[in-house]
Amino acid sequence: MFVSGFTIVRNAVQYDYPVVESIRSILPAVDEMIVAVGNSCDATRELIESIGSPKIRIIDTVWDDAQRRGGTVLAQQTNLALAECTGDWCFYIQADEVVHEQDLARIQATMRRYEHSPSVDAISFRYHHFRADYGIRDPLPYRRQVRIVRPQRGIQSVGDACGFGRGDHKLKSVSCGAWIYHYGYVKPPQNMAAKNNYFQSLYDGRMVTPGEASEAREYAWNLRTCEAFQGTHPQVMNQRIANKNWETPPAKLVYRWRNPIYWQGLLYKNTRTFRRMSQFPRQLLSALRSPSCLPTNNAKQAN
């Protein structure tokens, strides 16, 4: 069994991404590591080279500013890296995601178990989302995502690269039971504000020059659904955690099952499809009442 790892990264130094820790966390589980390094304003390429692993192969890419809506450029870049993979399985890791060493054996066992099962397209992971501090976990965002896929089945990164799909067909995935540790919202407040300003521009179409300082000096943390994290972090994160140099914002952390705000958020998420469906008759009625849908004088005369 040959396993390809792949990721994308841009401006990792400027926006303080733990991409070195991210890549190192899965290197023991892969035979090659494809890293698509986008045109950066800093020494991101040199940072990846400093890892010094012969498994790593860098491909240089240019991000298309025409795709600055909905985060689609992230999926486009991810698919460039995926296309370079040659393995039986392709292990995707984002630049702010890390795998715990205690889960590596479980992940590898799952890939071996389903290596010759043609009905299985992908392998999914559970998630720890951290906010503001390494000891604060937000249980409300997405709880599972596919991070290992089969190559050459038409599987592509979709949307803003959070998941994978194959046209209109739903992927047949199995869970490996392992966790992804997501650190995208654990940064000094000013760095977080700058990163968030640029990241949001990939969704709303604004032109924000990479590396441009954000006007906001503080980031407005929303920790109302968060709880204290009781587990251990991956060993590759030890130095980064020890180097934390900002004060944790004051927050009342409540275990999720006793937090009414968490339940409100969960209910809102799980009824999103129903709410869209319930709005459809009103939207249709409104459209039918619009002037463009009313018969014109010519039409009345024709009748």
N, C-alpha and C positions, 0 to 999 in steps of 0.2 A: 504494500500500500504506500503510495506516494502522496504527500499532502503539501499543497501550496497554501501559504499565508499571503494575504494581501491587505493593503490599506492605502489611504490617501492622506496627504498632509500639505499644508501651506501656512506659512508664517507662524510656525510652531514656537519660535523664540519670542516673537513679538507678543503673542497671545498666551504664552505660558502653557502650552499643551504638554501633557505627560506622554508624548509620543515615544520617547526612548523607553520608558517603563512599559508602555503598551506593547511595543514590538518585542522587547525582551521577554515579556510574560508568555508569549506563545511560541517563541523560537524553539523551545524543546519539543514542541508538538508538530513542527512543520519541517519539510525538507528543503523548501525554498521560500523566500519572503519577498514578494513584489511590493515595492513602495513607490507610488506615484507622487512625485514631489512637484507641486505646482509652482508657478513663477512667484517667488516670494520677495519680500522687502528686507529679509534678514538672512541669517546663516542657517536656514532650515536644512539645506542639502548637506552642509558640513556636519550638522548635528546628527543626521542619519548615518553619514559615513563614519562618524566617531564610534558607533556601536561596534564596528569592526568584525562583523560576522560574515563569513563567506557565503552564508545562505541568502544574504540580502542582495537584491538586484533593484537598482533605482531606475525608474523611467521618468524623464523630465516632461512635464506637461504645461500647457497654458490654459488657464481658466477662461471660459467664454463669457464675457460680460453681457452678451445678449440673453443669457439664461439666468439673469438675476431676478427671477420671480419663482416663488414656491420652492426654492432650494433645489431646483432641478439640476443645477450645475454639479451638485454634490453626487447625485446618482450618475451623471455623465462621466465624472472623473472616476468614480468607483468602477464603472463598467470598463473603462480603459485598463484599469489594473486587473480586473477579473479576466479580461481577454488575454492577458499575458500569462495566466496560470496554466500549468501543465499537469497538475495533480489529479488523482482520483477523487479527492475532496479539495474544496477551496475554503479556507478558514479566514473569514473577514473580521477585522478588528478596527474600530474607529480610533482616531488619535487621542481620544480622551477616555478610552475604555481599557480595562486591564483585567487579566484572568488570574485567579489565585492558583498558586502552585499546587495546592491540595486537590484541585479539580482536574489537573492535567491527565492523570491516569484514567479518570472517568470519561473525559472527552475522547481520549484515544481509544478506549474500549468501545465506546458507542460507534465511532467511525469504523472500527474493525467489525463490529457486530453487523452493521448494515452495509458493509462494503459491496457485497454481492446481492443486495436486495434492490432490484430495479424499481420497485414501487416507491421507495423512499427518495425524495428529492433533496431533503434538507434536514438540518439538525438545529433545534432551537435551544435558547438559554434563558434562565431567569435573570432578574436584574436587581442590583442595589444602586439606587440613585442618591448621590450625596450632594448636599447644598451647604455652602458657606464654610463648612468645617468637615473634617474627616470623621467626626463623631456624630454627624447629623444626617439621617437618612430620610428621604421622601418616598413613601410607599405608593403615592398616587400616580406618577407617570406610568408609561407602558411597563407591563410586568414580564412579558416574554417577547423575544425577537429571534428570528433566524440569523445565525452567524456562520453556519457552514452549509455550503451548497455543492451540488454536483455540477461539473463543467459540461459543456456541449449538450445541454438540454434546452437551450433557449431561455435559461434562467437569467434574469437581469436585475440589477439594483433599480428600485422604482421610487417615485416621489422625491423625497429629499434624502434618499439613501438610508432611511431608517430600516427598511426591510427589502425583501426580494419577491419577485413574481415572475410569471410566465404568461404574458398576454392576459386573457380572461380566465385562465386556468389557475385554480388554487393549488399551491404547492402541498405535496404530501410530506409533512415534517414529523419528526420524532423529537422528544425532549431528551437531552443528555443529563439533565438534573444539575448541571453546573451553573455558576453565577458569572455574570459580567458586572464588574465594578465600574460604575460610570462617574467620572470625576469632572465632567465638563463645567459644573457650577461651583467648583471649589478653587477659588483664586482670591488674591487680594482684591478688595472692592473696586479700586480704580482699574485694575487689569480686567476685572469682570465686566465693568461698564464699557470699556473699549472693545473687548471681545464681543460682547452682546450687541453693541452698535454695529459692528461690521457684520456679524453673523445675521442679524435681522435684515441687513441690506440685501442679502442673498435671497430673501423672501419677498421684500416689498419693492424691489427694483431700484432703490436709491443707489447712487454712485458714491461709495465710500472708499477712498483710497486705502489699500492695505497699509497698516502701520499708522494711519492717521489717528491722532489722539481723540478720544471721546470728550464731548463737552461736560459730560457727567463725571464728577469726581468720586461719587459714591454710587454703589449699586443698591437698588431697593430690593433687599432680600424678602422673599415671601416664604416664611417657615411655618405657616399656620397648620399645614398638614403633616409636618415632620415629626419624627420620633428619634430617640437616642439609638445609635447603632451599637449593638452589643458584641459584634463579632470581631474577627481579626482581618487586617488588610493584607494584600499580597506583599511578599517580602520585597519585591522590586520597588515598592512605594515607600519603604522605610525611611530613606534619606530625604525624600521630598516631604514626607510628613514631619520629620524632625526639623526641617528648614522652614516650616510655617512661621510667618512673621507678621500676621495681622490678628487683630482681636476678633473673636467670634461675636457676632451680633447677639444681643440679648433675645432670648426666645423661650417661651414656655413649651417644652417638648412633651407631648402627650402620646402615649401608646395608641396606635391607630384605632384599635377596637373601642377605645374609650373617647375618641375624638369626634365630635359631631361634625366638624368641618370636613374631616376626611370622608365621612359617610356622605355628606352632601356632594362633595366632589366626585366620589365614586358613582353615586346615583346619576349625576349629570353626565358623566362619561358613558355609562352603560345604557342610557336612554337617548343617546344622540341620534341613532338611526330612527327610532320611533318618533322623535320630535321632528326630524326632517320629513318623515312620511306624513305626519299630522299637519304639517304646514303646506303640503302640496295642494290640497283642495282649495285653500285660501289663495295660494299663489296663482292657481289656474283661474279661479273666479276673478281675481284682480286683473289678470292678463286679458280675459274675455271682455272686461269692462273698459279696457283702455281704448283710447280713440282709434288706434291703429286697427283694432279688431271690429269696430263698428262699421256698418254698411255705408258706403258713400252715396251721394246723390245720384251718381251715374248708375250705381248698382241698383238703387231703388227704381230708377227709370227703366232699367233693363228688365226688371221683374214685372 
